[in-house]
Each structure stands twice: as C-alpha cells, then as structure tokens.
Amino acid sequence: MKLTGGCLCGDITFEVNGEPLRMAQCHCDDCRKITGTGHNVQAFFKRDDITISGTPATHQSRSDAGTTRTRYFCPNCGSRLFTENSATPGGMGIAAGAFEDSTWFDPQAILYAAKRSEWDPIDPNKKCFDAMPV
C-alpha cells in the first residue's frame, strides 16, 4: 500500500509504504483539544514505512497512562500531522485527514467513548471503549 499526504500549505509531505497496523477514533480530552473538534482519527504505521519531507514542529505531553506523546505539526500552517507515543516505539500515527486520499480509512475502535460530546455521533457498529484499552 502506497499512501501520500501532507499539510495544508504543502511545506510538509509524507509517503507511506505499508499497511496500517491499526486505525482508531479517539474522544479523550487531549484529542478533542488538539483537533479543535469532537475527536481525533489516526492510522498507525511502522515508523520505518514512513518518509517525511520538511521539518515539522513538535509538542510533547503526558498521556493519562503516564507515557510521553509527541505530536508533529506544520510550523507554517499549523496542520496536525503525526503522533508518536513512548509506549509504542517504532510506531507513528498519521492524522486521517492529512492523506491525499483517505477513502481506505476505517477506524477499528472508538476510544474514550465515555468522553464523547453528544453532538459528535459515532458509528454504533464500531467497538467502543470508555477509556484506553489495555
């Protein structure tokens, strides 16, 4: 599978040569704040399968499990692009909306469904977790 994408202004682009390891939609407080909407959607890949062109800026924060999350975004247009978590070295999440074509994206799970805003509907056919599954 070869996928491409980038930020709004085009300063940062990426190419993925590999299948997603997992896909998820998350409604936790941090994901809602970082996206400015009701949830965050990401596909996770092996980091070695991703080539990034350009230099994204980063922001680090602690997850509720105490791990470090590093989020990557374009310093010019602000597009949120990638996420890494210290609990999963060698993996990287990519925002589904950053792909040129995301028609293949299908979240396997809804995380932090208990925090979901009522105005943000979810697919009742998806597996839901009230928090992060262990």
C-alpha positions as CSV (number, residue, x, y, z in Angstrom):
1,M,0.0,0.0,0.0
2,K,1.5,3.4,-1.0
3,L,-0.1,6.5,0.6
4,T,0.8,10.1,0.3
5,G,-0.3,13.3,2.1
6,G,0.8,16.5,3.7
7,C,-0.1,19.7,5.4
8,L,-2.4,22.4,4.2
9,C,0.4,24.7,2.8
10,G,2.5,21.9,1.4
11,D,5.6,22.6,3.4
12,I,5.5,19.1,4.9
13,T,4.6,16.0,2.9
14,F,4.8,12.3,3.6
15,E,4.7,8.9,1.9
16,V,3.8,5.6,3.5
17,N,4.8,2.3,2.0
18,G,3.0,-0.2,4.2
19,E,-0.3,-1.3,5.6
20,P,-1.8,0.4,8.7
21,L,-1.2,-1.5,11.9
22,R,-4.5,-0.2,13.4
23,M,-6.9,2.7,12.9
24,A,-8.8,4.5,15.7
25,Q,-11.0,7.4,16.6
26,C,-10.4,9.0,20.0
27,H,-12.6,11.2,22.1
28,C,-10.3,11.9,25.0
29,D,-9.8,15.5,26.3
30,D,-6.4,15.9,24.7
31,C,-7.5,14.6,21.3
32,R,-10.5,16.9,21.3
33,K,-8.4,19.9,22.2
34,I,-5.6,19.1,19.7
35,T,-8.0,18.9,16.9
36,G,-10.4,21.6,18.0
37,T,-13.4,19.3,17.3
38,G,-15.1,16.2,18.8
39,H,-12.5,13.6,18.1
40,N,-9.2,12.6,16.5
41,V,-8.8,10.0,13.8
42,Q,-5.5,8.3,13.1
43,A,-4.0,5.4,11.2
44,F,-0.9,3.9,12.8
45,F,2.0,2.5,10.8
46,K,5.6,1.3,11.3
47,R,7.8,4.4,11.5
48,D,10.2,2.8,9.1
49,D,7.4,2.7,6.5
50,I,7.0,6.5,6.6
51,T,9.1,9.1,4.7
52,I,8.6,12.7,5.8
53,S,9.8,15.7,3.7
54,G,10.0,19.0,5.5
55,T,10.6,19.8,9.2
56,P,7.6,19.6,11.4
57,A,7.4,21.3,14.8
58,T,6.7,19.2,17.9
59,H,4.8,19.4,21.1
60,Q,5.1,16.8,23.9
61,S,2.5,15.9,26.6
62,R,1.8,13.1,29.1
63,S,-1.0,10.6,28.5
64,D,-3.3,9.6,31.3
65,A,-1.1,6.4,31.4
66,G,2.0,8.5,32.0
67,T,3.6,7.9,28.6
68,T,5.0,10.7,26.5
69,R,3.2,11.7,23.4
70,T,5.0,13.7,20.7
71,R,2.7,15.5,18.2
72,Y,4.1,16.8,15.0
73,F,2.5,19.7,13.1
74,C,3.5,22.2,10.4
75,P,5.1,25.3,11.9
76,N,3.8,27.4,8.9
77,C,0.1,26.4,8.5
78,G,-0.5,24.6,11.8
79,S,-1.8,21.3,10.3
80,R,-1.6,18.5,12.8
81,L,0.1,15.5,11.1
82,F,1.8,12.8,13.2
83,T,1.9,11.4,16.7
84,E,4.4,9.1,18.4
85,N,4.0,7.5,21.9
86,S,6.8,6.4,24.1
87,A,4.8,3.2,24.8
88,T,5.0,2.1,21.2
89,P,8.5,2.8,19.9
90,G,8.8,2.3,16.2
91,G,5.2,3.3,15.5
92,M,3.7,6.5,14.3
93,G,0.1,7.7,13.9
94,I,-0.9,9.9,11.0
95,A,-4.0,12.1,11.0
96,A,-6.5,10.5,8.6
97,G,-7.3,14.0,7.1
98,A,-3.7,14.6,6.1
99,F,-3.8,11.8,3.5
100,E,-4.4,12.9,-0.1
101,D,-7.0,10.0,-0.3
102,S,-8.4,8.6,2.9
103,T,-11.2,6.6,1.5
104,W,-9.5,3.4,2.8
105,F,-9.6,4.7,6.4
106,D,-12.0,2.7,8.7
107,P,-11.5,3.0,12.4
108,Q,-11.5,-0.3,14.2
109,A,-12.3,1.1,17.6
110,I,-13.7,4.2,19.2
111,L,-11.6,5.2,22.2
112,Y,-12.8,7.3,25.2
113,A,-16.3,6.9,24.1
114,A,-17.5,8.0,27.5
115,K,-16.0,11.4,26.9
116,R,-17.7,11.9,23.5
117,S,-19.7,15.1,23.1
118,E,-23.4,14.3,22.4
119,W,-23.2,16.4,19.2
120,D,-20.4,14.2,17.8
121,P,-22.1,10.9,16.6
122,I,-20.3,7.6,16.4
123,D,-20.9,4.5,14.3
124,P,-22.9,2.1,16.5
125,N,-21.3,-0.8,14.7
126,K,-17.8,0.0,15.9
127,K,-16.2,-1.4,19.1
128,C,-16.3,1.3,21.8
129,F,-14.1,1.6,24.8
130,D,-14.9,4.1,27.7
131,A,-11.1,4.6,28.1
132,M,-7.9,3.4,26.5
133,P,-8.0,-0.5,26.3
134,V,-5.1,-2.2,28.0
